[in-house]
Amino acid sequence: MKSVSVSVCKVILVAAILVSVFMPFGCSTFSQPGETAAEGHRRHQRVARINQQELMADIDTVLMLDEPSKLTDKRIP
């Protein structure tokens, strides 16, 4: 039982070290070379918009809202 608690403590320590190393940098260090702040902001907005569209498409698929209702065989213009 003692070895389990020691290994759990080691895992927690490693996780804490990784978080303390990578947390202060955030997303700002991963900007593209030659990219202005406005371009980075537009890129983040575009990624967020695409992610939202994909999430809505997934929800529509789960709720079966992306299929036609097939209530009538006549085409309605």
Phi, psi and omega per residue, in radians:
M1 nan -0.565 -3.125
K2 -1.181 -0.637 -3.131
S3 -1.196 -0.556 3.110
V4 -1.149 -0.760 -3.128
S5 -1.195 -0.568 3.106
V6 -1.196 -0.746 3.140
S7 -1.185 -0.638 3.084
V8 -1.116 -0.711 3.109
C9 -1.117 -0.670 3.112
K10 -1.145 -0.718 3.122
V11 -1.114 -0.755 3.128
I12 -1.119 -0.689 3.124
L13 -1.136 -0.768 3.114
V14 -1.108 -0.741 3.120
A15 -1.093 -0.726 3.133
A16 -1.120 -0.681 3.124
I17 -1.153 -0.767 3.133
L18 -1.093 -0.739 3.129
V19 -1.134 -0.733 -3.116
S20 -1.200 -0.451 3.124
V21 -1.398 -0.791 -3.017
F22 -1.593 -0.338 -3.075
M23 -1.147 -0.765 -3.081
P24 -1.139 -0.418 -3.071
F25 -1.352 -0.685 3.132
G26 1.075 -2.643 -3.103
C27 -1.554 -0.177 -3.039
S28 -1.203 -0.461 -3.117
T29 -1.375 -0.235 -3.089
F30 -1.764 0.451 3.108
S31 -1.297 2.750 -3.117
Q32 -1.340 2.534 3.120
P33 -1.160 2.371 3.137
G34 1.368 0.263 -3.105
E35 -1.758 2.279 3.102
T36 -1.394 2.964 3.137
A37 -1.116 -0.657 3.131
A38 -1.152 -0.701 3.111
E39 -1.147 -0.692 3.090
G40 -1.111 -0.708 3.109
H41 -1.111 -0.754 3.100
R42 -1.103 -0.682 3.130
R43 -1.126 -0.744 3.114
H44 -1.126 -0.712 3.100
Q45 -1.097 -0.722 3.141
R46 -1.121 -0.761 3.126
V47 -1.115 -0.740 3.120
A48 -1.111 -0.706 3.121
R49 -1.130 -0.763 3.125
I50 -1.128 -0.726 3.112
N51 -1.083 -0.696 3.115
Q52 -1.144 -0.721 3.122
Q53 -1.114 -0.717 3.118
E54 -1.159 -0.670 3.103
L55 -1.121 -0.753 3.119
M56 -1.139 -0.652 3.093
A57 -1.132 -0.690 3.107
D58 -1.146 -0.712 3.117
I59 -1.139 -0.732 3.100
D60 -1.076 -0.667 3.119
T61 -1.154 -0.757 -3.139
V62 -1.127 -0.727 -3.129
L63 -1.484 0.035 -3.138
M64 1.007 0.677 3.101
L65 -1.596 -0.112 -3.101
D66 -1.613 0.028 3.134
E67 -1.845 2.622 3.092
P68 -1.151 2.679 -3.073
S69 -1.306 -0.477 3.125
K70 1.035 0.618 3.128
L71 -1.421 -0.382 3.116
T72 -2.424 2.670 3.102
D73 -1.615 -0.087 3.125
K74 -1.543 2.430 3.065
R75 -1.399 2.246 3.117
I76 -1.855 2.145 -3.092
P77 -1.218 nan nan
